[in-house]
Amino acid sequence: MKNKLIAAALLLAVCAALCACAQPASVTTDEPETSATPEETETVTETPTEPPAEPPTEAVTATAVTEEIPAEENEALNYTDMKAMWLSQFDLNGVYTGTRGQRAEDDFREKLSVVLDNVIKNHYNTIIVQCRPYADSMYPSDICPPCYLVTGKYSKEFTYDPFAIIVEEAHKRDLSVQAWINPMRAMQESEIRQVSDKYRIRQWYDDAEKKREYLPVVSGRVYLNIGYEEVRRLIIDGAVELLERYGVDGLHMDDYFYPTTDTSFDAGAYRAYKKDGGKLALAEFRKDALSKLVAELYRVTKESGKGRIYGISPAGNINTVRNSHYADVDKWCREEGYIDYVCPQVYFGLEHQNYGFKKVCNTWSGIIKNENVKLIIGMSLGKARSGYDQYAGSGKNEWAEHKDVLLRCLQYTETLGKCKGVAYFCYQYFYDPVSGAEETATKKERENFVPYLEKATWN
């Protein structure tokens, strides 16, 4: 793949020399802290701190970050058997930043190399990298403000583009890169006031009517109200920018859909819909809005480059997904034009009293009626680290009593005819992201399942 990229780049250079007017085409288009139910919630170490003030540095402009080969000339790198690891914003926070804000580029590259080498060592072929956790951006963007977990503050700009380096270094190692976005969750209300007014989200916040309608607040956190087409367009524009600017291999969206069942969340949007003759009940109106967003994200992913895939990772409890998150996963897994894969977060043990791993996997497998939709099973080492699952009923001590839970879960996925891979949450349950030290609490569990992952196949 690297050779193909180099050859394409040389071809472009020759063309530019022959035709001085040649330029790469630029296409534009017009909390609760988790939405999961308690038995599904994974706790990730969250240690972001605001670094002390540092001397001013030259900011990176979003429009001149990287010169990517046009998407149509860059075939995506995706594997028949997906073996993925989620790299969350909290996994990489300490890799992005030091004591004075964004790390020096050479220091970042060094620490990132350790992370990616460890991913390879553990037999993964795909990384799912958080790019937009709070309606912000982990790279210099024209659409979304810089994420404080990279720059140190929402008011600070990037000194270089870390995501371009991630894509570059990952592809050197033949790792597929899936760009991970959250759909509706945005920053805390106290944080949005730090955002520059050059970004749409701040402009909406400063407009009393749009703030009320577009940016509802739940438990102090701002959310995007996708009941409005203009709000969906912001999310789609951000995805298009990612897909155009970087040679990523796909787009990945997680489960931060509707954060509440409270009717006040989108009362104005629903009232306007009914006034225009809409007949759907509120729950169906929300499902329809989310499905419109999903379909548009699928469309722009497919139009952006050959072989790119788009998938969604909903919570494991399908009843929560349907009734509280308003995600029409049945439709997405039945009809064309929505997703390439569904990756439920099956963060349960085999002995969970209500949501046993096998039962949940079979439920999700059963809703896939479209042969073009693949099943990827999401798993986590969170309970392997804690050794206890307070919501598992009679199975609450399973993770302490057995150290081969994930091995047996992995082996079970190979019996699921619609399954084409697995994804694991997340890097810091394997290693300390900054020091590279192994996570001792999960060591025995990892020693059992990681060797098997190398030979695991779903074909």
C-alpha positions as CSV (number, residue, x, y, z in Angstrom):
1,M,0.0,0.0,0.0
2,K,2.9,2.4,0.9
3,N,4.4,1.8,-2.6
4,K,1.0,2.6,-4.2
5,L,0.8,5.9,-2.3
6,I,4.4,6.9,-3.3
7,A,3.7,6.1,-7.0
8,A,0.5,8.1,-6.9
9,A,2.3,11.0,-5.3
10,L,5.0,10.9,-7.9
11,L,2.4,10.9,-10.7
12,L,0.7,13.9,-9.2
13,A,4.1,15.7,-9.0
14,V,4.8,15.1,-12.7
15,C,1.4,16.3,-13.7
16,A,1.9,19.5,-11.6
17,A,5.2,20.2,-13.4
18,L,3.6,19.8,-16.8
19,C,0.6,21.9,-15.9
20,A,1.2,24.9,-13.6
21,C,-2.4,25.4,-12.9
22,A,-3.0,21.8,-11.6
23,Q,-4.2,21.8,-8.0
24,P,-5.7,19.0,-5.8
25,A,-9.4,19.2,-5.9
26,S,-11.1,20.6,-2.8
27,V,-14.6,19.5,-2.3
28,T,-16.9,21.2,0.3
29,T,-20.4,20.6,1.4
30,D,-22.6,22.9,2.1
31,E,-24.6,13.8,31.2
32,P,-24.7,11.6,32.6
33,E,-21.3,11.0,31.0
34,T,-22.5,7.9,29.2
35,S,-25.6,7.0,27.4
36,A,-25.2,3.4,28.4
37,T,-27.2,1.7,31.1
38,P,-25.3,0.8,34.3
39,E,-24.7,-2.8,33.4
40,E,-23.1,-1.6,30.1
41,T,-20.9,1.2,31.4
42,E,-17.2,1.0,31.0
43,T,-15.0,3.2,33.2
44,V,-12.0,4.6,31.4
45,T,-9.3,6.4,33.3
46,E,-9.9,10.1,32.8
47,T,-7.0,12.2,33.9
48,P,-7.0,15.3,31.6
49,T,-5.6,18.3,33.4
50,E,-5.1,21.8,32.1
51,P,-1.4,22.4,31.4
52,P,0.3,25.6,32.6
53,A,0.6,28.5,30.2
54,E,3.3,28.1,27.5
55,P,5.0,30.5,25.1
56,P,3.0,31.2,22.0
57,T,3.7,28.8,19.1
58,E,2.8,29.0,15.5
59,A,-0.7,27.5,15.0
60,V,-1.5,25.0,12.3
61,T,-4.1,26.2,9.9
62,A,-6.8,23.7,9.2
63,T,-6.8,24.2,5.4
64,A,-3.0,23.5,5.0
65,V,-2.5,20.5,7.2
66,T,-1.7,17.7,4.9
67,E,-1.6,17.0,1.2
68,E,-3.4,13.7,0.8
69,I,-3.7,11.7,-2.4
70,P,-7.3,12.1,-3.7
71,A,-9.6,9.5,-2.2
72,E,-10.5,8.0,-5.5
73,E,-6.9,7.0,-6.1
74,N,-6.4,5.5,-2.7
75,E,-8.0,2.1,-2.1
76,A,-8.9,1.5,1.6
77,L,-7.0,-1.1,3.7
78,N,-9.6,-3.3,5.3
79,Y,-9.3,-6.9,6.3
80,T,-11.6,-9.8,5.8
81,D,-11.2,-10.7,9.5
82,M,-11.4,-7.4,11.5
83,K,-9.3,-7.5,14.7
84,A,-9.7,-4.1,16.0
85,M,-8.6,-2.1,19.1
86,W,-10.4,1.1,20.1
87,L,-8.0,4.0,20.8
88,S,-10.1,6.4,22.9
89,Q,-9.5,10.0,23.6
90,F,-8.4,9.1,27.1
91,D,-6.0,6.4,25.8
92,L,-4.2,9.0,23.8
93,N,-4.7,12.1,25.9
94,G,-1.3,11.7,27.6
95,V,0.3,10.8,24.3
96,Y,-1.0,14.0,22.7
97,T,-0.1,16.3,25.6
98,G,2.7,17.0,28.0
99,T,3.2,19.4,30.8
100,R,3.1,22.4,28.5
101,G,0.2,21.5,26.1
102,Q,0.6,19.6,22.9
103,R,3.8,17.5,22.9
104,A,6.7,18.3,20.6
105,E,6.1,16.4,17.3
106,D,9.1,14.1,17.7
107,D,8.1,13.2,21.3
108,F,4.5,12.4,20.1
109,R,5.8,10.2,17.2
110,E,8.0,8.3,19.6
111,K,5.2,7.6,22.1
112,L,2.7,6.9,19.3
113,S,5.1,4.4,17.8
114,V,5.2,2.4,21.1
115,V,1.3,2.4,21.1
116,L,1.1,1.1,17.5
117,D,3.9,-1.4,17.9
118,N,2.0,-2.8,20.9
119,V,-1.2,-3.0,18.9
120,I,0.7,-5.1,16.3
121,K,2.3,-7.2,18.9
122,N,-1.1,-8.2,20.2
123,H,-2.2,-9.4,16.8
124,Y,-4.6,-6.5,15.8
125,N,-4.9,-5.3,12.3
126,T,-7.2,-2.4,12.8
127,I,-7.3,0.7,15.0
128,I,-10.5,2.7,15.7
129,V,-9.2,6.1,16.6
130,Q,-11.4,8.7,18.4
131,C,-11.5,11.9,16.2
132,R,-14.5,13.7,17.5
133,P,-15.5,13.0,21.1
134,Y,-17.4,16.1,22.0
135,A,-18.4,17.8,18.7
136,D,-14.8,18.9,18.6
137,S,-11.8,17.6,16.7
138,M,-8.5,15.8,17.4
139,Y,-7.0,17.3,14.3
140,P,-7.0,20.9,12.8
141,S,-10.5,21.4,11.4
142,D,-12.4,24.0,9.6
143,I,-15.7,22.5,11.0
144,C,-15.1,21.6,14.6
145,P,-13.0,23.3,17.4
146,P,-9.8,21.8,18.7
147,C,-10.3,19.2,21.4
148,Y,-8.8,20.2,24.7
149,L,-7.5,16.7,25.2
150,V,-5.0,17.4,22.4
151,T,-4.3,21.2,22.7
152,G,-4.8,21.6,26.4
153,K,-7.7,24.1,26.1
154,Y,-10.6,24.7,23.8
155,S,-9.3,28.1,23.1
156,K,-5.9,26.9,21.8
157,E,-5.0,25.9,18.3
158,F,-2.9,22.9,17.1
159,T,0.9,23.3,16.7
160,Y,0.9,20.3,14.3
161,D,-1.5,17.7,13.0
162,P,-1.4,14.6,15.2
163,F,-4.0,12.6,13.3
164,A,-2.1,12.9,10.1
165,I,0.8,11.3,11.9
166,I,-1.4,8.5,13.3
167,V,-2.7,7.6,9.8
168,E,0.8,7.8,8.4
169,E,2.4,5.6,11.1
170,A,-0.5,3.2,11.2
171,H,-0.4,2.6,7.5
172,K,3.4,2.0,7.6
173,R,2.5,-0.9,9.8
174,D,-0.4,-2.1,7.6
175,L,-2.9,-1.2,10.2
176,S,-6.4,-0.2,9.0
177,V,-7.5,3.1,10.4
178,Q,-11.1,3.7,11.2
179,A,-12.0,7.3,12.1
180,W,-14.3,7.3,15.1
181,I,-16.8,10.0,15.8
182,N,-19.5,10.6,18.4
183,P,-22.8,11.6,16.8
184,M,-24.6,13.8,19.3
185,R,-22.6,14.4,22.4
186,A,-20.8,17.8,22.6
187,M,-18.7,19.6,25.2
188,Q,-19.8,20.8,28.7
189,E,-21.7,24.1,28.7
190,S,-18.8,25.7,30.6
191,E,-16.4,24.6,27.9
192,I,-18.3,25.8,24.8
193,R,-17.8,29.4,26.0
194,Q,-14.1,28.9,25.4
195,V,-14.7,28.0,21.7
196,S,-13.9,30.5,19.0
197,D,-16.9,32.1,17.3
198,K,-15.5,31.0,13.9
199,Y,-17.1,27.6,14.5
200,R,-20.7,27.0,13.9
201,I,-21.4,25.4,17.2
202,R,-20.3,28.5,19.0
203,Q,-22.3,30.7,16.6
204,W,-25.4,28.7,17.5
205,Y,-24.6,28.9,21.2
206,D,-24.5,32.7,20.9
207,D,-27.8,32.8,19.1
208,A,-30.5,32.5,21.7
209,E,-33.0,30.7,19.5
210,K,-30.5,28.3,17.9
211,K,-29.0,27.6,21.3
212,R,-32.4,26.6,22.6
213,E,-33.3,24.5,19.6
214,Y,-30.0,23.1,18.3
215,L,-28.0,22.7,21.5
216,P,-30.1,21.2,24.3
217,V,-28.3,20.7,27.6
218,V,-28.5,17.5,29.7
219,S,-26.8,17.4,33.1
220,G,-24.5,20.3,32.1
221,R,-23.5,18.8,28.8
222,V,-24.5,20.1,25.4
223,Y,-25.9,17.8,22.8
224,L,-26.6,18.3,19.1
225,N,-30.3,18.1,18.3
226,I,-30.4,16.1,15.1
227,G,-34.1,16.7,14.7
228,Y,-33.0,19.7,12.6
229,E,-31.4,19.1,9.2
230,E,-28.9,22.0,9.7
231,V,-27.6,20.2,12.8
232,R,-27.2,16.9,11.0
233,R,-25.4,18.8,8.3
234,L,-22.7,19.9,10.8
235,I,-22.0,16.3,11.7
236,I,-22.0,15.2,8.0
237,D,-19.7,18.1,7.0
238,G,-17.3,17.1,9.8
239,A,-17.2,13.5,8.4
240,V,-16.7,14.7,4.8
241,E,-13.7,16.8,6.0
242,L,-12.2,13.7,7.7
243,L,-12.7,11.5,4.7
244,E,-11.4,14.1,2.2
245,R,-8.4,15.2,4.2
246,Y,-7.0,11.9,5.4
247,G,-6.4,8.5,3.9
248,V,-8.5,6.7,6.5
249,D,-10.0,3.3,5.7
250,G,-13.5,4.0,7.1
251,L,-15.8,5.9,9.4
252,H,-16.9,4.5,12.8
253,M,-19.7,5.9,15.0
254,D,-20.4,4.9,18.6
255,D,-23.5,4.9,20.8
256,Y,-23.8,8.5,21.9
257,F,-27.2,8.9,20.4
258,Y,-30.2,10.5,22.3
259,P,-29.1,11.0,25.9
260,T,-32.6,11.1,27.4
261,T,-36.2,10.1,26.9
262,D,-37.4,13.5,28.2
263,T,-39.7,15.1,25.7
264,S,-38.3,18.5,26.3
265,F,-35.0,17.6,24.6
266,D,-36.4,18.2,21.1
267,A,-39.8,19.6,21.8
268,G,-39.4,22.5,19.4
269,A,-38.2,20.4,16.5
270,Y,-41.0,17.9,17.1
271,R,-43.6,20.7,17.3
272,A,-42.4,22.1,14.0
273,Y,-42.5,18.7,12.5
274,K,-46.1,18.1,13.6
275,K,-47.1,21.6,12.4
276,D,-45.8,20.7,8.9
277,G,-48.1,17.7,8.9
278,G,-45.8,15.1,10.4
279,K,-47.6,12.0,11.7
280,L,-44.9,10.1,13.5
281,A,-44.9,9.7,17.3
282,L,-42.0,11.3,19.1
283,A,-40.0,8.0,19.4
284,E,-40.4,7.3,15.7
285,F,-39.5,10.9,14.9
286,R,-36.3,10.5,16.8
287,K,-35.5,7.2,15.1
288,D,-36.2,8.7,11.7
289,A,-33.9,11.7,12.4
290,L,-31.1,9.4,13.5
291,S,-31.6,7.1,10.5
292,K,-31.4,10.1,8.2
293,L,-28.0,10.9,9.7
294,V,-26.8,7.4,9.5
295,A,-27.8,7.1,5.8
296,E,-26.1,10.4,4.9
297,L,-22.9,9.3,6.7
298,Y,-23.0,6.0,4.8
299,R,-23.4,7.8,1.5
300,V,-20.5,10.2,2.0
301,T,-18.3,7.4,3.1
302,K,-19.0,5.4,0.0
303,E,-18.6,8.4,-2.3
304,S,-15.3,9.4,-0.7
305,G,-13.1,6.5,-1.8
306,K,-12.9,2.9,-3.0
307,G,-13.3,0.2,-0.3
308,R,-14.0,2.5,2.6
309,I,-16.5,1.1,5.2
310,Y,-18.9,2.6,7.7
311,G,-20.0,1.0,10.9
312,I,-21.8,1.7,14.1
313,S,-21.1,0.5,17.6
314,P,-24.3,0.6,19.7
315,A,-24.6,-0.4,23.3
316,G,-24.9,-4.1,24.0
317,N,-28.4,-4.1,25.5
318,I,-30.6,-4.0,22.4
319,N,-33.6,-2.9,24.4
320,T,-31.8,0.2,25.6
321,V,-30.6,0.9,22.1
322,R,-34.1,0.7,20.6
323,N,-36.1,2.4,23.4
324,S,-33.8,4.9,25.1
325,H,-31.2,5.7,22.4
326,Y,-33.8,5.7,19.6
327,A,-31.5,3.9,17.3
328,D,-33.3,1.8,14.6
329,V,-30.7,-0.9,14.5
330,D,-33.2,-3.4,13.1
331,K,-33.6,-1.2,10.0
332,W,-29.9,-0.5,9.6
333,C,-29.2,-4.2,9.7
334,R,-32.1,-5.1,7.4
335,E,-32.0,-2.5,4.6
336,E,-29.3,-1.3,2.2
337,G,-27.8,2.1,2.5
338,Y,-27.1,2.4,6.2
339,I,-24.1,0.5,7.5
340,D,-21.4,-2.0,6.4
341,Y,-21.1,-3.5,9.9
342,V,-22.7,-3.4,13.4
343,C,-20.4,-3.7,16.4
344,P,-22.4,-4.1,19.5
345,Q,-20.6,-3.5,22.8
346,V,-21.0,-6.9,24.3
347,Y,-19.2,-6.0,27.5
348,F,-20.7,-8.9,29.5
349,G,-19.3,-12.2,30.8
350,L,-20.5,-15.6,30.0
351,E,-22.2,-16.0,33.4
352,H,-24.0,-12.6,33.5
353,Q,-27.4,-13.4,34.9
354,N,-29.4,-11.2,32.5
355,Y,-27.1,-10.4,29.6
356,G,-24.9,-13.4,29.1
357,F,-22.3,-13.0,26.3
358,K,-23.7,-15.8,24.1
359,K,-27.3,-14.6,24.5
360,V,-26.5,-11.0,23.5
361,C,-24.3,-12.1,20.6
362,N,-27.1,-14.3,19.2
363,T,-29.7,-11.4,19.6
364,W,-27.6,-9.1,17.5
365,S,-26.8,-11.8,15.0
366,G,-30.5,-12.5,14.7
367,I,-31.4,-8.9,13.6
368,I,-29.0,-9.0,10.6
369,K,-31.2,-9.6,7.6
370,N,-28.9,-8.0,5.0
371,E,-26.1,-10.2,3.8
372,N,-24.0,-7.2,3.2
373,V,-24.0,-6.2,6.9
374,K,-21.3,-7.8,8.9
375,L,-21.3,-8.5,12.7
376,I,-18.3,-7.4,14.6
377,I,-18.4,-8.3,18.3
378,G,-17.2,-5.6,20.7
379,M,-15.6,-6.8,23.9
380,S,-13.8,-5.1,26.9
381,L,-11.2,-5.8,29.4
382,G,-12.8,-3.4,31.9
383,K,-14.2,-6.1,34.2
384,A,-11.1,-8.3,33.7
385,R,-9.3,-5.4,35.3
386,S,-11.8,-4.8,38.2
387,G,-12.5,-8.5,38.7
388,Y,-16.1,-7.7,39.6
389,D,-19.4,-7.0,37.8
390,Q,-21.9,-5.6,40.2
391,Y,-24.8,-5.8,37.7
392,A,-24.2,-9.4,36.7
393,G,-26.3,-10.9,39.5
394,S,-25.2,-14.5,40.1
395,G,-22.3,-14.0,37.7
396,K,-20.9,-11.0,39.6
397,N,-17.7,-12.8,40.6
398,E,-17.0,-14.5,37.2
399,W,-14.1,-12.2,36.3
400,A,-12.3,-12.9,39.5
401,E,-12.9,-16.7,39.5
402,H,-11.9,-17.2,35.8
403,K,-9.1,-15.7,33.8
404,D,-10.1,-17.2,30.4
405,V,-13.5,-15.4,30.0
406,L,-12.4,-13.4,27.0
407,L,-10.7,-16.5,25.4
408,R,-14.0,-18.4,25.6
409,C,-15.9,-15.4,24.3
410,L,-13.5,-15.0,21.4
411,Q,-13.8,-18.7,20.5
412,Y,-17.6,-18.4,20.7
413,T,-17.6,-15.6,18.1
414,E,-16.1,-18.0,15.6
415,T,-19.3,-20.0,15.7
416,L,-21.5,-17.1,14.7
417,G,-22.1,-17.3,11.0
418,K,-22.6,-13.6,10.5
419,C,-19.6,-12.5,12.6
420,K,-16.5,-11.2,10.7
421,G,-14.3,-10.0,13.5
422,V,-13.9,-8.5,17.0
423,A,-13.1,-5.2,18.5
424,Y,-11.6,-4.6,22.0
425,F,-12.0,-1.7,24.4
426,C,-9.4,-0.3,24.9
427,Y,-5.6,0.3,24.8
428,Q,-5.1,1.4,28.4
429,Y,-6.5,-2.0,29.6
430,F,-3.5,-3.5,27.8
431,Y,-0.7,-0.9,28.5
432,D,-0.2,2.5,30.1
433,P,-0.4,4.7,27.0
434,V,2.5,7.0,28.1
435,S,5.0,4.7,29.8
436,G,4.2,1.6,27.8
437,A,4.0,-0.5,30.9
438,E,1.7,-3.5,30.9
439,E,-1.5,-3.4,32.8
440,T,-0.9,-6.0,35.5
441,A,-4.6,-6.4,36.5
442,T,-5.5,-7.8,33.0
443,K,-2.3,-9.8,32.4
444,K,-3.6,-13.3,33.0
445,E,-6.7,-12.7,31.0
446,R,-4.7,-11.3,28.1
447,E,-2.2,-14.1,28.2
448,N,-5.0,-16.5,27.6
449,F,-6.8,-14.8,24.7
450,V,-4.2,-12.8,22.9
451,P,-2.3,-15.8,21.5
452,Y,-5.6,-17.2,20.2
453,L,-6.4,-13.9,18.5
454,E,-3.5,-14.4,16.1
455,K,-5.1,-17.4,14.5
456,A,-8.8,-16.6,15.0
457,T,-10.8,-16.4,11.8
458,W,-14.5,-16.0,10.9
459,N,-14.4,-17.3,7.3
